[in-house]
Amino acid sequence: MRDAEFFLVVRFSVEPQAEAHLMRWLDGGHVAEAYEANTALKAKFARERAPFEKHMRIERFAGEVERAF
């Protein structure tokens, strides 16, 4: 496998009352599925996220990996 050239980080904050629900959703497979190019899957996750979305903030950023050699 090649070394990664780019990275994607998703950082979010969640209010305590939504944490357990959010973690069940993440552990249930959301994290394991790549969906950026799959509009149907993105829509599915948006529907699943809707019950606790107002209790969280999502930040995404990406960038090129710097090699330290």
MARKOLKE-807011 format. One line per field, with one value per residue (C-alpha): residue in three letters; residue number from 0; x, y, z. Coordinates in steps of 0.05 Angstrom, whole numbers. Example, Ala and Ser with C-alpha at 12.3 -4.5 7.8 and 13.67 -1.06 7.14 Angstrom:
# MARKOLKE-807011
type: ALA_SER $
seq: 0_1 $
east: 246_273 $
north: -90_-21 $
up: 156_143 $
# end
This chain:
# MARKOLKE-807011
type: MET_ARG_ASP_ALA_GLU_PHE_PHE_LEU_VAL_VAL_ARG_PHE_SER_VAL_GLU_PRO_GLN_ALA_GLU_ALA_HIS_LEU_MET_ARG_TRP_LEU_ASP_GLY_GLY_HIS_VAL_ALA_GLU_ALA_TYR_GLU_ALA_ASN_THR_ALA_LEU_LYS_ALA_LYS_PHE_ALA_ARG_GLU_ARG_ALA_PRO_PHE_GLU_LYS_HIS_MET_ARG_ILE_GLU_ARG_PHE_ALA_GLY_GLU_VAL_GLU_ARG_ALA_PHE $
seq: 0_1_2_3_4_5_6_7_8_9_10_11_12_13_14_15_16_17_18_19_20_21_22_23_24_25_26_27_28_29_30_31_32_33_34_35_36_37_38_39_40_41_42_43_44_45_46_47_48_49_50_51_52_53_54_55_56_57_58_59_60_61_62_63_64_65_66_67_68 $
east: 0_26_36_-22_-11_-72_-113_-184_-201_-271_-277_-342_-371_-432_-476_-478_-551_-535_-468_-493_-538_-481_-431_-480_-488_-413_-397_-454_-414_-415_-340_-323_-361_-330_-386_-361_-371_-436_-494_-545_-502_-490_-566_-575_-525_-558_-625_-593_-557_-619_-644_-581_-553_-577_-535_-469_-422_-382_-317_-280_-213_-163_-92_-30_13_84_137_190_248 $
north: 0_70_122_171_236_272_270_286_303_310_344_355_376_343_362_310_291_268_234_162_166_195_142_86_115_123_53_23_31_104_113_50_72_120_162_228_208_170_219_165_145_218_229_166_192_261_228_185_246_290_270_297_345_407_385_381_421_388_416_383_400_367_379_349_305_332_278_285_252 $
up: 0_-17_36_41_4_32_95_116_187_213_280_315_382_411_469_526_514_443_456_465_404_362_385_368_299_288_316_275_211_191_202_163_100_50_21_-6_-78_-64_-63_-43_17_37_36_79_131_131_148_203_231_232_303_336_284_321_380_343_300_245_216_159_131_86_64_34_78_90_90_144_110 $
# end
